[in-house]
Amino acid sequence: MTARQKHTGTFKARTADVQEYTLYVFTEFFDATTLNGPSGMEPAGRFRLQTSDGKPVNHVGKGEYVIF
């Protein structure tokens, strides 16, 4: 099974001191092709976040993120 990541969303986030970041959401998809024929890519349910300058981001709770 082949996996690939696709950009699936973008949103703005602000720190407590009002610094704004653009965050990108990437979702992992798996190839759902079977012996019966292709059925496309299926989302795996896993995602990752990163800032617009490539820094990794962890989601720690509703509306809360940590930038590394």
Secondary structure as UniProt FT lines:
FT   STRAND          3..14
FT   TURN            16..17
FT   STRAND          20..31
FT   TURN            35..36
FT   STRAND          41..51
FT   TURN            52..53
FT   STRAND          56..61
FT   TURN            62..63
FT   STRAND          64..67
//
